[in-house]
């Protein structure tokens, strides 16, 4: 089989980028057009910040790796 050369793209984010009034304990979910390799999702590749300050958290994977939850 040929290698997959098409990178996944974000299809849905919840909450949407720039949302206001989102609680600090609300999960952030990003759904991609195809599954992502969990090892590639790091604090450097998936950044969550408030006012430019990174937020500490962990990642979970749902829907056979197509959704990343922070």
N, CA, C and O atoms as a Tripos MOL2 file, in Angstrom:
@<TRIPOS>MOLECULE
protein
  280   279    70     0     0
PROTEIN
NO_CHARGES

@<TRIPOS>ATOM
      1 N           0.8430   -1.1890    0.0000 N.3       1 UNK1
      2 CA          0.0000    0.0000    0.0000 C.3       1 UNK1
      3 C           0.8810    1.2440    0.0000 C.2       1 UNK1
      4 O           1.9730    1.2470    0.5680 O.2       1 UNK1
      5 N           0.4060    2.2670   -0.6260 N.am      2 UNK2
      6 CA          1.1390    3.5330   -0.6800 C.3       2 UNK2
      7 C           1.0220    4.2590    0.6490 C.2       2 UNK2
      8 O          -0.0020    4.1530    1.3240 O.2       2 UNK2
      9 N           2.0660    4.9990    1.0350 N.am      3 UNK3
     10 CA          1.9660    5.7650    2.2860 C.3       3 UNK3
     11 C           0.9670    6.9090    2.1240 C.2       3 UNK3
     12 O           0.7600    7.4310    1.0280 O.2       3 UNK3
     13 N           0.3610    7.2790    3.2400 N.am      4 UNK4
     14 CA         -0.5840    8.4030    3.2690 C.3       4 UNK4
     15 C           0.2160    9.6940    3.2470 C.2       4 UNK4
     16 O           0.9500    9.9780    4.1940 O.2       4 UNK4
     17 N           0.0890   10.4750    2.1910 N.am      5 UNK5
     18 CA          0.8550   11.7160    2.0680 C.3       5 UNK5
     19 C          -0.0130   12.9580    2.2880 C.2       5 UNK5
     20 O           0.4720   14.0820    2.1670 O.2       5 UNK5
     21 N          -1.2930   12.7560    2.6100 N.am      6 UNK6
     22 CA         -2.1930   13.8710    2.8690 C.3       6 UNK6
     23 C          -2.2820   14.0920    4.3750 C.2       6 UNK6
     24 O          -2.7290   13.2140    5.1120 O.2       6 UNK6
     25 N          -1.8570   15.2600    4.8230 N.am      7 UNK7
     26 CA         -1.8950   15.5710    6.2540 C.3       7 UNK7
     27 C          -3.3360   15.7670    6.7240 C.2       7 UNK7
     28 O          -4.1720   16.2660    5.9700 O.2       7 UNK7
     29 N          -3.6320   15.3750    7.9700 N.am      8 UNK8
     30 CA         -4.9710   15.6260    8.5060 C.3       8 UNK8
     31 C          -5.2160   17.1270    8.6240 C.2       8 UNK8
     32 O          -4.2890   17.9060    8.8500 O.2       8 UNK8
     33 N          -6.4640   17.5130    8.4700 N.am      9 UNK9
     34 CA         -6.8620   18.9120    8.6320 C.3       9 UNK9
     35 C          -7.9270   18.9870    9.7120 C.2       9 UNK9
     36 O          -8.6700   18.0270    9.9200 O.2       9 UNK9
     37 N          -8.0070   20.1150   10.3990 N.am     10 UNK10
     38 CA         -9.0390   20.3100   11.4150 C.3      10 UNK10
     39 C         -10.3810   20.4460   10.7130 C.2      10 UNK10
     40 O         -10.5350   21.2700    9.8120 O.2      10 UNK10
     41 N         -11.3560   19.6350   11.1270 N.am     11 UNK11
     42 CA        -12.6920   19.7500   10.5560 C.3      11 UNK11
     43 C         -13.6640   20.4090   11.5320 C.2      11 UNK11
     44 O         -14.5970   21.0950   11.1140 O.2      11 UNK11
     45 N         -13.4440   20.1990   12.8390 N.am     12 UNK12
     46 CA        -14.3150   20.7810   13.8680 C.3      12 UNK12
     47 C         -13.4700   21.0950   15.0930 C.2      12 UNK12
     48 O         -12.6150   20.2990   15.4810 O.2      12 UNK12
     49 N         -13.7060   22.2510   15.7020 N.am     13 UNK13
     50 CA        -13.1140   22.5370   17.0100 C.3      13 UNK13
     51 C         -14.2290   23.0000   17.9360 C.2      13 UNK13
     52 O         -15.1320   23.7320   17.5310 O.2      13 UNK13
     53 N         -14.1480   22.5610   19.1810 N.am     14 UNK14
     54 CA        -15.1670   22.8930   20.1720 C.3      14 UNK14
     55 C         -14.4990   23.1630   21.5040 C.2      14 UNK14
     56 O         -13.9190   22.2470   22.0870 O.2      14 UNK14
     57 N         -14.5580   24.3800   22.0040 N.am     15 UNK15
     58 CA        -15.2380   25.5340   21.4280 C.3      15 UNK15
     59 C         -14.4790   26.0680   20.2160 C.2      15 UNK15
     60 O         -13.3290   25.6970   19.9800 O.2      15 UNK15
     61 N         -15.1260   26.9300   19.4600 N.am     16 UNK16
     62 CA        -14.4850   27.5000   18.2720 C.3      16 UNK16
     63 C         -13.3550   28.4330   18.6870 C.2      16 UNK16
     64 O         -13.3680   28.9840   19.7870 O.2      16 UNK16
     65 N         -12.3930   28.6030   17.8120 N.am     17 UNK17
     66 CA        -11.2650   29.4950   18.0700 C.3      17 UNK17
     67 C         -11.7750   30.8970   18.3780 C.2      17 UNK17
     68 O         -12.6310   31.4200   17.6650 O.2      17 UNK17
     69 N         -11.2480   31.5090   19.4430 N.am     18 UNK18
     70 CA        -11.6280   32.8630   19.8340 C.3      18 UNK18
     71 C         -12.8680   32.9410   20.6930 C.2      18 UNK18
     72 O         -13.3250   34.0380   21.0180 O.2      18 UNK18
     73 N         -13.4300   31.7900   21.0730 N.am     19 UNK19
     74 CA        -14.6390   31.7910   21.9050 C.3      19 UNK19
     75 C         -14.3700   32.4850   23.2350 C.2      19 UNK19
     76 O         -13.2720   32.3880   23.7810 O.2      19 UNK19
     77 N         -15.3580   33.1730   23.7430 N.am     20 UNK20
     78 CA        -15.2520   33.8370   25.0430 C.3      20 UNK20
     79 C         -16.2610   33.2230   25.9980 C.2      20 UNK20
     80 O         -17.2500   32.6240   25.5770 O.2      20 UNK20
     81 N         -15.9970   33.3810   27.2980 N.am     21 UNK21
     82 CA        -16.9130   32.8700   28.3050 C.3      21 UNK21
     83 C         -16.8700   31.3670   28.4790 C.2      21 UNK21
     84 O         -17.8060   30.7820   29.0250 O.2      21 UNK21
     85 N         -15.8110   30.7360   28.0310 N.am     22 UNK22
     86 CA        -15.6650   29.2860   28.1650 C.3      22 UNK22
     87 C         -15.0380   28.9930   29.5210 C.2      22 UNK22
     88 O         -14.0160   29.5850   29.8680 O.2      22 UNK22
     89 N         -15.6200   28.1110   30.2740 N.am     23 UNK23
     90 CA        -15.1050   27.7600   31.5930 C.3      23 UNK23
     91 C         -13.7250   27.1520   31.5340 C.2      23 UNK23
     92 O         -13.3720   26.4830   30.5630 O.2      23 UNK23
     93 N         -12.9480   27.3810   32.5700 N.am     24 UNK24
     94 CA        -11.5720   26.8800   32.5970 C.3      24 UNK24
     95 C         -11.4910   25.3640   32.7260 C.2      24 UNK24
     96 O         -10.4310   24.7840   32.4900 O.2      24 UNK24
     97 N         -12.5790   24.7190   33.0930 N.am     25 UNK25
     98 CA        -12.5660   23.2580   33.1990 C.3      25 UNK25
     99 C         -13.2660   22.5970   32.0190 C.2      25 UNK25
    100 O         -13.4040   21.3750   31.9880 O.2      25 UNK25
    101 N         -13.7080   23.3900   31.0500 N.am     26 UNK26
    102 CA        -14.3640   22.8350   29.8660 C.3      26 UNK26
    103 C         -13.3390   22.1630   28.9710 C.2      26 UNK26
    104 O         -12.2700   22.7210   28.7230 O.2      26 UNK26
    105 N         -13.6570   20.9610   28.4790 N.am     27 UNK27
    106 CA        -12.7130   20.3120   27.5670 C.3      27 UNK27
    107 C         -12.6580   21.0350   26.2240 C.2      27 UNK27
    108 O         -13.6270   21.6650   25.8000 O.2      27 UNK27
    109 N         -11.5280   20.9340   25.5780 N.am     28 UNK28
    110 CA        -11.3430   21.4560   24.2310 C.3      28 UNK28
    111 C         -11.1610   20.2420   23.3350 C.2      28 UNK28
    112 O         -10.2910   19.4050   23.5750 O.2      28 UNK28
    113 N         -11.9910   20.1530   22.3000 N.am     29 UNK29
    114 CA        -11.9180   19.0240   21.3770 C.3      29 UNK29
    115 C         -11.6390   19.5230   19.9730 C.2      29 UNK29
    116 O         -12.2200   20.5070   19.5170 O.2      29 UNK29
    117 N         -10.7450   18.8300   19.3010 N.am     30 UNK30
    118 CA        -10.4390   19.1250   17.9070 C.3      30 UNK30
    119 C         -10.5900   17.8220   17.1310 C.2      30 UNK30
    120 O          -9.9530   16.8160   17.4450 O.2      30 UNK30
    121 N         -11.4420   17.8600   16.1150 N.am     31 UNK31
    122 CA        -11.6640   16.6900   15.2800 C.3      31 UNK31
    123 C         -10.9840   16.9260   13.9380 C.2      31 UNK31
    124 O         -11.1370   17.9780   13.3160 O.2      31 UNK31
    125 N         -10.2330   15.9230   13.5110 N.am     32 UNK32
    126 CA         -9.4740   15.9920   12.2660 C.3      32 UNK32
    127 C         -10.1570   15.1860   11.1650 C.2      32 UNK32
    128 O         -11.0300   14.3630   11.4370 O.2      32 UNK32
    129 N          -9.7580   15.4250    9.9410 N.am     33 UNK33
    130 CA        -10.3220   14.7330    8.7920 C.3      33 UNK33
    131 C          -9.9100   13.2670    8.7260 C.2      33 UNK33
    132 O         -10.5140   12.4800    7.9960 O.2      33 UNK33
    133 N          -8.8900   12.9050    9.4830 N.am     34 UNK34
    134 CA         -8.4570   11.5110    9.5820 C.3      34 UNK34
    135 C          -7.7440   11.3340   10.9170 C.2      34 UNK34
    136 O          -7.3980   12.3120   11.5790 O.2      34 UNK34
    137 N          -7.5300   10.0910   11.3040 N.am     35 UNK35
    138 CA         -6.8690    9.8070   12.5730 C.3      35 UNK35
    139 C          -5.4640   10.3970   12.6020 C.2      35 UNK35
    140 O          -4.7780   10.4540   11.5820 O.2      35 UNK35
    141 N          -5.0460   10.8350   13.7940 N.am     36 UNK36
    142 CA         -3.6910   11.3420   13.9830 C.3      36 UNK36
    143 C          -2.9220   10.3640   14.8650 C.2      36 UNK36
    144 O          -3.5080    9.6460   15.6740 O.2      36 UNK36
    145 N          -1.6190   10.3480   14.6980 N.am     37 UNK37
    146 CA         -0.7490    9.4960   15.5020 C.3      37 UNK37
    147 C          -0.6120   10.1480   16.8740 C.2      37 UNK37
    148 O          -0.1050   11.2670   16.9570 O.2      37 UNK37
    149 N          -1.0440    9.4910   17.9560 N.am     38 UNK38
    150 CA         -0.9850   10.1120   19.2830 C.3      38 UNK38
    151 C           0.3870   10.6690   19.6640 C.2      38 UNK38
    152 O           0.4650   11.6800   20.3610 O.2      38 UNK38
    153 N           1.4560   10.0330   19.2210 N.am     39 UNK39
    154 CA          2.7990   10.5050   19.5800 C.3      39 UNK39
    155 C           3.1160   11.8700   18.9800 C.2      39 UNK39
    156 O           4.0370   12.5470   19.4380 O.2      39 UNK39
    157 N           2.3590   12.2850   17.9540 N.am     40 UNK40
    158 CA          2.6260   13.5790   17.3240 C.3      40 UNK40
    159 C           1.8830   14.7280   18.0040 C.2      40 UNK40
    160 O           2.1210   15.8940   17.6890 O.2      40 UNK40
    161 N           0.9900   14.4050   18.9310 N.am     41 UNK41
    162 CA          0.2290   15.4340   19.6380 C.3      41 UNK41
    163 C           0.9570   15.7370   20.9440 C.2      41 UNK41
    164 O           0.8920   14.9730   21.9070 O.2      41 UNK41
    165 N           1.6490   16.8670   20.9480 N.am     42 UNK42
    166 CA          2.4570   17.2740   22.0950 C.3      42 UNK42
    167 C           2.1270   18.7190   22.4600 C.2      42 UNK42
    168 O           1.3710   19.3860   21.7540 O.2      42 UNK42
    169 N           2.6930   19.1940   23.5570 N.am     43 UNK43
    170 CA          2.5030   20.5860   23.9620 C.3      43 UNK43
    171 C           3.0500   21.5470   22.9060 C.2      43 UNK43
    172 O           2.6200   22.6980   22.8430 O.2      43 UNK43
    173 N           3.9760   21.0970   22.0870 N.am     44 UNK44
    174 CA          4.5240   21.9490   21.0270 C.3      44 UNK44
    175 C           3.6260   21.9680   19.7840 C.2      44 UNK44
    176 O           3.5490   22.9830   19.0920 O.2      44 UNK44
    177 N           2.9490   20.8470   19.5000 N.am     45 UNK45
    178 CA          2.1310   20.7820   18.2900 C.3      45 UNK45
    179 C           0.6620   21.1430   18.5200 C.2      45 UNK45
    180 O          -0.0570   21.4620   17.5730 O.2      45 UNK45
    181 N           0.2240   21.0910   19.7610 N.am     46 UNK46
    182 CA         -1.1690   21.3770   20.1200 C.3      46 UNK46
    183 C          -1.1190   22.3060   21.3170 C.2      46 UNK46
    184 O          -0.9920   21.8650   22.4590 O.2      46 UNK46
    185 N          -1.2200   23.5890   21.0450 N.am     47 UNK47
    186 CA         -1.0170   24.5860   22.1000 C.3      47 UNK47
    187 C          -2.3300   25.1910   22.5560 C.2      47 UNK47
    188 O          -3.1570   25.6120   21.7480 O.2      47 UNK47
    189 N          -2.5020   25.2240   23.8680 N.am     48 UNK48
    190 CA         -3.6450   25.8820   24.4890 C.3      48 UNK48
    191 C          -3.0820   26.9720   25.3790 C.2      48 UNK48
    192 O          -2.2080   26.7190   26.2080 O.2      48 UNK48
    193 N          -3.5850   28.1860   25.2040 N.am     49 UNK49
    194 CA         -3.0660   29.2960   26.0070 C.3      49 UNK49
    195 C          -4.1920   30.2640   26.3490 C.2      49 UNK49
    196 O          -5.2230   30.3250   25.6790 O.2      49 UNK49
    197 N          -3.9550   31.0070   27.4060 N.am     50 UNK50
    198 CA         -4.8610   32.0730   27.8280 C.3      50 UNK50
    199 C          -4.0260   33.3370   27.9110 C.2      50 UNK50
    200 O          -3.0930   33.4200   28.7090 O.2      50 UNK50
    201 N          -4.3570   34.3140   27.0930 N.am     51 UNK51
    202 CA         -3.5930   35.5540   27.0810 C.3      51 UNK51
    203 C          -2.1300   35.3370   26.7360 C.2      51 UNK51
    204 O          -1.2660   36.0840   27.1970 O.2      51 UNK51
    205 N          -1.8440   34.3210   25.9290 N.am     52 UNK52
    206 CA         -0.4720   34.0250   25.5310 C.3      52 UNK52
    207 C           0.2820   33.1230   26.4870 C.2      52 UNK52
    208 O           1.4050   32.7120   26.1950 O.2      52 UNK52
    209 N          -0.3240   32.8060   27.6370 N.am     53 UNK53
    210 CA          0.3120   31.9340   28.6260 C.3      53 UNK53
    211 C          -0.1720   30.5020   28.4240 C.2      53 UNK53
    212 O          -1.3770   30.2550   28.4640 O.2      53 UNK53
    213 N           0.7450   29.5460   28.2050 N.am     54 UNK54
    214 CA          0.3330   28.1570   28.0120 C.3      54 UNK54
    215 C          -0.4310   27.6080   29.2170 C.2      54 UNK54
    216 O          -0.1250   27.9320   30.3650 O.2      54 UNK54
    217 N          -1.4220   26.7800   28.9360 N.am     55 UNK55
    218 CA         -2.2300   26.1290   29.9610 C.3      55 UNK55
    219 C          -1.7790   24.6780   30.0740 C.2      55 UNK55
    220 O          -1.6640   23.9780   29.0670 O.2      55 UNK55
    221 N          -1.5250   24.2310   31.2910 N.am     56 UNK56
    222 CA         -1.1240   22.8380   31.5110 C.3      56 UNK56
    223 C          -2.3440   21.9340   31.3660 C.2      56 UNK56
    224 O          -3.4520   22.3070   31.7520 O.2      56 UNK56
    225 N          -2.1360   20.7610   30.8160 N.am     57 UNK57
    226 CA         -3.2240   19.8050   30.6600 C.3      57 UNK57
    227 C          -2.7240   18.5290   30.0250 C.2      57 UNK57
    228 O          -1.5270   18.3530   29.7990 O.2      57 UNK57
    229 N          -3.6570   17.6440   29.7420 N.am     58 UNK58
    230 CA         -3.2850   16.3790   29.1170 C.3      58 UNK58
    231 C          -4.1970   16.1310   27.9100 C.2      58 UNK58
    232 O          -5.2290   16.7810   27.7470 O.2      58 UNK58
    233 N          -3.7940   15.1890   27.0820 N.am     59 UNK59
    234 CA         -4.5130   14.8910   25.8590 C.3      59 UNK59
    235 C          -5.1750   13.5240   25.9500 C.2      59 UNK59
    236 O          -4.6200   12.5890   26.5260 O.2      59 UNK59
    237 N          -6.3500   13.4220   25.3820 N.am     60 UNK60
    238 CA         -7.0450   12.1550   25.2250 C.3      60 UNK60
    239 C          -7.4360   12.0060   23.7690 C.2      60 UNK60
    240 O          -7.5450   12.9980   23.0480 O.2      60 UNK60
    241 N          -7.6450   10.7970   23.3400 N.am     61 UNK61
    242 CA         -7.9630   10.5280   21.9400 C.3      61 UNK61
    243 C          -9.2740    9.7650   21.8660 C.2      61 UNK61
    244 O          -9.4730    8.7820   22.5790 O.2      61 UNK61
    245 N         -10.1700   10.2270   20.9960 N.am     62 UNK62
    246 CA        -11.4890    9.6370   20.8410 C.3      62 UNK62
    247 C         -11.7300    9.3140   19.3690 C.2      62 UNK62
    248 O         -10.9690    9.7310   18.4960 O.2      62 UNK62
    249 N         -12.7930    8.5700   19.1100 N.am     63 UNK63
    250 CA        -13.2300    8.2930   17.7400 C.3      63 UNK63
    251 C         -12.1120    7.7130   16.8650 C.2      63 UNK63
    252 O         -11.8760    8.1670   15.7450 O.2      63 UNK63
    253 N         -11.4430    6.7140   17.4020 N.am     64 UNK64
    254 CA        -10.3590    6.0290   16.6730 C.3      64 UNK64
    255 C          -9.2280    6.9780   16.2680 C.2      64 UNK64
    256 O          -8.6150    6.8120   15.2140 O.2      64 UNK64
    257 N          -8.9590    7.9810   17.1240 N.am     65 UNK65
    258 CA         -7.8360    8.8760   16.8940 C.3      65 UNK65
    259 C          -8.1300   10.0840   16.0330 C.2      65 UNK65
    260 O          -7.2180   10.8480   15.7180 O.2      65 UNK65
    261 N          -9.3970   10.2800   15.6400 N.am     66 UNK66
    262 CA         -9.7080   11.4630   14.8350 C.3      66 UNK66
    263 C          -9.9860   12.6910   15.6950 C.2      66 UNK66
    264 O          -9.9300   13.8170   15.2010 O.2      66 UNK66
    265 N         -10.2860   12.4840   16.9850 N.am     67 UNK67
    266 CA        -10.5680   13.6020   17.8890 C.3      67 UNK67
    267 C          -9.5510   13.6310   19.0130 C.2      67 UNK67
    268 O          -9.2830   12.6170   19.6580 O.2      67 UNK67
    269 N          -8.9910   14.8080   19.2350 N.am     68 UNK68
    270 CA         -8.0650   15.0250   20.3490 C.3      68 UNK68
    271 C          -8.8030   15.8940   21.3580 C.2      68 UNK68
    272 O          -9.3600   16.9300   20.9920 O.2      68 UNK68
    273 N          -8.8120   15.4860   22.6160 N.am     69 UNK69
    274 CA         -9.4510   16.2700   23.6750 C.3      69 UNK69
    275 C          -8.3750   16.7110   24.6530 C.2      69 UNK69
    276 O          -7.5580   15.9110   25.1070 O.2      69 UNK69
    277 N          -8.3930   17.9970   24.9670 N.am     70 UNK70
    278 CA         -7.4490   18.5770   25.9260 C.3      70 UNK70
    279 C          -8.1900   18.8200   27.2200 C.2      70 UNK70
    280 O          -7.6020   19.3070   28.1860 O.2      70 UNK70
@<TRIPOS>BOND
     1     1     2 1
     2     2     3 1
     3     3     4 2
     4     3     5 am
     5     5     6 1
     6     6     7 1
     7     7     8 2
     8     7     9 am
     9     9    10 1
    10    10    11 1
    11    11    12 2
    12    11    13 am
    13    13    14 1
    14    14    15 1
    15    15    16 2
    16    15    17 am
    17    17    18 1
    18    18    19 1
    19    19    20 2
    20    19    21 am
    21    21    22 1
    22    22    23 1
    23    23    24 2
    24    23    25 am
    25    25    26 1
    26    26    27 1
    27    27    28 2
    28    27    29 am
    29    29    30 1
    30    30    31 1
    31    31    32 2
    32    31    33 am
    33    33    34 1
    34    34    35 1
    35    35    36 2
    36    35    37 am
    37    37    38 1
    38    38    39 1
    39    39    40 2
    40    39    41 am
    41    41    42 1
    42    42    43 1
    43    43    44 2
    44    43    45 am
    45    45    46 1
    46    46    47 1
    47    47    48 2
    48    47    49 am
    49    49    50 1
    50    50    51 1
    51    51    52 2
    52    51    53 am
    53    53    54 1
    54    54    55 1
    55    55    56 2
    56    55    57 am
    57    57    58 1
    58    58    59 1
    59    59    60 2
    60    59    61 am
    61    61    62 1
    62    62    63 1
    63    63    64 2
    64    63    65 am
    65    65    66 1
    66    66    67 1
    67    67    68 2
    68    67    69 am
    69    69    70 1
    70    70    71 1
    71    71    72 2
    72    71    73 am
    73    73    74 1
    74    74    75 1
    75    75    76 2
    76    75    77 am
    77    77    78 1
    78    78    79 1
    79    79    80 2
    80    79    81 am
    81    81    82 1
    82    82    83 1
    83    83    84 2
    84    83    85 am
    85    85    86 1
    86    86    87 1
    87    87    88 2
    88    87    89 am
    89    89    90 1
    90    90    91 1
    91    91    92 2
    92    91    93 am
    93    93    94 1
    94    94    95 1
    95    95    96 2
    96    95    97 am
    97    97    98 1
    98    98    99 1
    99    99   100 2
   100    99   101 am
   101   101   102 1
   102   102   103 1
   103   103   104 2
   104   103   105 am
   105   105   106 1
   106   106   107 1
   107   107   108 2
   108   107   109 am
   109   109   110 1
   110   110   111 1
   111   111   112 2
   112   111   113 am
   113   113   114 1
   114   114   115 1
   115   115   116 2
   116   115   117 am
   117   117   118 1
   118   118   119 1
   119   119   120 2
   120   119   121 am
   121   121   122 1
   122   122   123 1
   123   123   124 2
   124   123   125 am
   125   125   126 1
   126   126   127 1
   127   127   128 2
   128   127   129 am
   129   129   130 1
   130   130   131 1
   131   131   132 2
   132   131   133 am
   133   133   134 1
   134   134   135 1
   135   135   136 2
   136   135   137 am
   137   137   138 1
   138   138   139 1
   139   139   140 2
   140   139   141 am
   141   141   142 1
   142   142   143 1
   143   143   144 2
   144   143   145 am
   145   145   146 1
   146   146   147 1
   147   147   148 2
   148   147   149 am
   149   149   150 1
   150   150   151 1
   151   151   152 2
   152   151   153 am
   153   153   154 1
   154   154   155 1
   155   155   156 2
   156   155   157 am
   157   157   158 1
   158   158   159 1
   159   159   160 2
   160   159   161 am
   161   161   162 1
   162   162   163 1
   163   163   164 2
   164   163   165 am
   165   165   166 1
   166   166   167 1
   167   167   168 2
   168   167   169 am
   169   169   170 1
   170   170   171 1
   171   171   172 2
   172   171   173 am
   173   173   174 1
   174   174   175 1
   175   175   176 2
   176   175   177 am
   177   177   178 1
   178   178   179 1
   179   179   180 2
   180   179   181 am
   181   181   182 1
   182   182   183 1
   183   183   184 2
   184   183   185 am
   185   185   186 1
   186   186   187 1
   187   187   188 2
   188   187   189 am
   189   189   190 1
   190   190   191 1
   191   191   192 2
   192   191   193 am
   193   193   194 1
   194   194   195 1
   195   195   196 2
   196   195   197 am
   197   197   198 1
   198   198   199 1
   199   199   200 2
   200   199   201 am
   201   201   202 1
   202   202   203 1
   203   203   204 2
   204   203   205 am
   205   205   206 1
   206   206   207 1
   207   207   208 2
   208   207   209 am
   209   209   210 1
   210   210   211 1
   211   211   212 2
   212   211   213 am
   213   213   214 1
   214   214   215 1
   215   215   216 2
   216   215   217 am
   217   217   218 1
   218   218   219 1
   219   219   220 2
   220   219   221 am
   221   221   222 1
   222   222   223 1
   223   223   224 2
   224   223   225 am
   225   225   226 1
   226   226   227 1
   227   227   228 2
   228   227   229 am
   229   229   230 1
   230   230   231 1
   231   231   232 2
   232   231   233 am
   233   233   234 1
   234   234   235 1
   235   235   236 2
   236   235   237 am
   237   237   238 1
   238   238   239 1
   239   239   240 2
   240   239   241 am
   241   241   242 1
   242   242   243 1
   243   243   244 2
   244   243   245 am
   245   245   246 1
   246   246   247 1
   247   247   248 2
   248   247   249 am
   249   249   250 1
   250   250   251 1
   251   251   252 2
   252   251   253 am
   253   253   254 1
   254   254   255 1
   255   255   256 2
   256   255   257 am
   257   257   258 1
   258   258   259 1
   259   259   260 2
   260   259   261 am
   261   261   262 1
   262   262   263 1
   263   263   264 2
   264   263   265 am
   265   265   266 1
   266   266   267 1
   267   267   268 2
   268   267   269 am
   269   269   270 1
   270   270   271 1
   271   271   272 2
   272   271   273 am
   273   273   274 1
   274   274   275 1
   275   275   276 2
   276   275   277 am
   277   277   278 1
   278   278   279 1
   279   279   280 2
@<TRIPOS>SUBSTRUCTURE
     1 UNK1         2 RESIDUE 1 A UNK
     2 UNK2         6 RESIDUE 1 A UNK
     3 UNK3        10 RESIDUE 1 A UNK
     4 UNK4        14 RESIDUE 1 A UNK
     5 UNK5        18 RESIDUE 1 A UNK
     6 UNK6        22 RESIDUE 1 A UNK
     7 UNK7        26 RESIDUE 1 A UNK
     8 UNK8        30 RESIDUE 1 A UNK
     9 UNK9        34 RESIDUE 1 A UNK
    10 UNK10       38 RESIDUE 1 A UNK
    11 UNK11       42 RESIDUE 1 A UNK
    12 UNK12       46 RESIDUE 1 A UNK
    13 UNK13       50 RESIDUE 1 A UNK
    14 UNK14       54 RESIDUE 1 A UNK
    15 UNK15       58 RESIDUE 1 A UNK
    16 UNK16       62 RESIDUE 1 A UNK
    17 UNK17       66 RESIDUE 1 A UNK
    18 UNK18       70 RESIDUE 1 A UNK
    19 UNK19       74 RESIDUE 1 A UNK
    20 UNK20       78 RESIDUE 1 A UNK
    21 UNK21       82 RESIDUE 1 A UNK
    22 UNK22       86 RESIDUE 1 A UNK
    23 UNK23       90 RESIDUE 1 A UNK
    24 UNK24       94 RESIDUE 1 A UNK
    25 UNK25       98 RESIDUE 1 A UNK
    26 UNK26      102 RESIDUE 1 A UNK
    27 UNK27      106 RESIDUE 1 A UNK
    28 UNK28      110 RESIDUE 1 A UNK
    29 UNK29      114 RESIDUE 1 A UNK
    30 UNK30      118 RESIDUE 1 A UNK
    31 UNK31      122 RESIDUE 1 A UNK
    32 UNK32      126 RESIDUE 1 A UNK
    33 UNK33      130 RESIDUE 1 A UNK
    34 UNK34      134 RESIDUE 1 A UNK
    35 UNK35      138 RESIDUE 1 A UNK
    36 UNK36      142 RESIDUE 1 A UNK
    37 UNK37      146 RESIDUE 1 A UNK
    38 UNK38      150 RESIDUE 1 A UNK
    39 UNK39      154 RESIDUE 1 A UNK
    40 UNK40      158 RESIDUE 1 A UNK
    41 UNK41      162 RESIDUE 1 A UNK
    42 UNK42      166 RESIDUE 1 A UNK
    43 UNK43      170 RESIDUE 1 A UNK
    44 UNK44      174 RESIDUE 1 A UNK
    45 UNK45      178 RESIDUE 1 A UNK
    46 UNK46      182 RESIDUE 1 A UNK
    47 UNK47      186 RESIDUE 1 A UNK
    48 UNK48      190 RESIDUE 1 A UNK
    49 UNK49      194 RESIDUE 1 A UNK
    50 UNK50      198 RESIDUE 1 A UNK
    51 UNK51      202 RESIDUE 1 A UNK
    52 UNK52      206 RESIDUE 1 A UNK
    53 UNK53      210 RESIDUE 1 A UNK
    54 UNK54      214 RESIDUE 1 A UNK
    55 UNK55      218 RESIDUE 1 A UNK
    56 UNK56      222 RESIDUE 1 A UNK
    57 UNK57      226 RESIDUE 1 A UNK
    58 UNK58      230 RESIDUE 1 A UNK
    59 UNK59      234 RESIDUE 1 A UNK
    60 UNK60      238 RESIDUE 1 A UNK
    61 UNK61      242 RESIDUE 1 A UNK
    62 UNK62      246 RESIDUE 1 A UNK
    63 UNK63      250 RESIDUE 1 A UNK
    64 UNK64      254 RESIDUE 1 A UNK
    65 UNK65      258 RESIDUE 1 A UNK
    66 UNK66      262 RESIDUE 1 A UNK
    67 UNK67      266 RESIDUE 1 A UNK
    68 UNK68      270 RESIDUE 1 A UNK
    69 UNK69      274 RESIDUE 1 A UNK
    70 UNK70      278 RESIDUE 1 A UNK
